[in-house]
Amino acid sequence: MTYHFNFTLIWKYFWRLGWGLALEARSLLETGGAAEAVRLLEEARATLAGLADALSIAMCEGLLASAYLGDGRLDGARALTTTLAPRLAG
């Protein structure tokens, strides 16, 4: 038996999965669900890590930092933005 994989389709699936999680988390942030948003954004970040461009990762991490703040995790938000800022500066 031979299996053929279409890696473009697999890549698109995981990219859409990652952004679906991030967008769901963004909605949760707006309605006060920061703790659940953190969980979803951490999963989105891991899903997008090997797939997305630097700007997509930065947008996901920016949302994650906001979720950390909303959940009262100031240290997590600070640590994330400390590593994110130099990457954005180039």
C-alpha positions as CSV (number, residue, x, y, z in Angstrom):
1,M,0.0,0.0,0.0
2,T,1.3,3.4,-0.9
3,Y,0.4,6.7,0.8
4,H,0.7,10.0,-0.8
5,F,0.7,13.2,1.3
6,N,-0.1,16.6,0.0
7,F,2.1,18.7,2.3
8,T,0.6,21.9,1.0
9,L,-2.9,20.8,2.2
10,I,-1.4,19.7,5.5
11,W,0.4,23.0,6.0
12,K,-2.8,25.0,5.2
13,Y,-4.8,22.8,7.6
14,F,-2.4,23.6,10.5
15,W,-2.1,27.3,9.5
16,R,-5.9,27.6,9.6
17,L,-6.1,25.6,12.8
18,G,-3.6,27.9,14.5
19,W,-5.4,31.1,13.3
20,G,-8.8,29.6,14.2
21,L,-7.6,29.1,17.8
22,A,-6.1,32.6,17.9
23,L,-9.3,34.3,16.6
24,E,-11.5,32.3,19.0
25,A,-9.2,33.5,21.8
26,R,-9.4,37.1,20.6
27,S,-13.2,36.8,21.0
28,L,-12.8,35.4,24.5
29,L,-10.6,38.3,25.5
30,E,-13.3,40.7,24.5
31,T,-15.9,38.9,26.6
32,G,-13.7,38.5,29.7
33,G,-12.5,34.9,29.1
34,A,-8.8,35.6,29.5
35,A,-7.9,32.3,31.2
36,E,-9.4,30.3,28.3
37,A,-7.9,32.7,25.8
38,V,-4.4,32.0,27.3
39,R,-4.9,28.2,26.8
40,L,-6.1,28.7,23.2
41,L,-3.3,31.2,22.3
42,E,-0.6,28.9,23.7
43,E,-1.9,26.1,21.5
44,A,-2.1,28.5,18.5
45,R,1.4,29.7,19.1
46,A,2.7,26.1,19.2
47,T,0.7,25.2,16.1
48,L,1.9,28.2,14.1
49,A,5.5,28.1,15.3
50,G,6.9,26.1,12.4
51,L,4.4,27.3,9.8
52,A,3.8,31.0,9.9
53,D,5.8,34.0,9.0
54,A,7.3,36.2,11.7
55,L,4.5,38.8,11.5
56,S,1.9,36.1,12.1
57,I,3.8,34.8,15.1
58,A,4.2,38.3,16.5
59,M,0.4,39.0,16.2
60,C,-0.3,35.7,18.0
61,E,2.2,36.5,20.7
62,G,0.8,40.0,21.1
63,L,-2.6,38.6,21.7
64,L,-1.1,36.1,24.1
65,A,0.6,38.9,26.1
66,S,-2.8,40.7,26.3
67,A,-4.4,37.4,27.5
68,Y,-1.7,37.0,30.2
69,L,-2.5,40.6,31.4
70,G,-6.2,39.9,31.4
71,D,-5.6,36.8,33.4
72,G,-3.4,38.6,35.9
73,R,-0.2,37.1,34.7
74,L,2.0,40.2,34.6
75,D,5.2,38.2,34.7
76,G,4.2,36.1,31.7
77,A,3.1,39.2,29.7
78,R,6.4,40.9,30.5
79,A,8.5,37.9,29.6
80,L,6.7,37.5,26.3
81,T,7.0,41.1,25.3
82,T,10.6,41.2,26.3
83,T,11.4,38.6,23.8
84,L,8.9,39.9,21.2
85,A,10.1,43.5,21.1
86,P,13.6,42.9,19.8
87,R,12.3,40.6,17.0
88,L,9.9,43.3,15.9
89,A,12.7,45.9,15.9
90,G,14.6,43.7,13.4
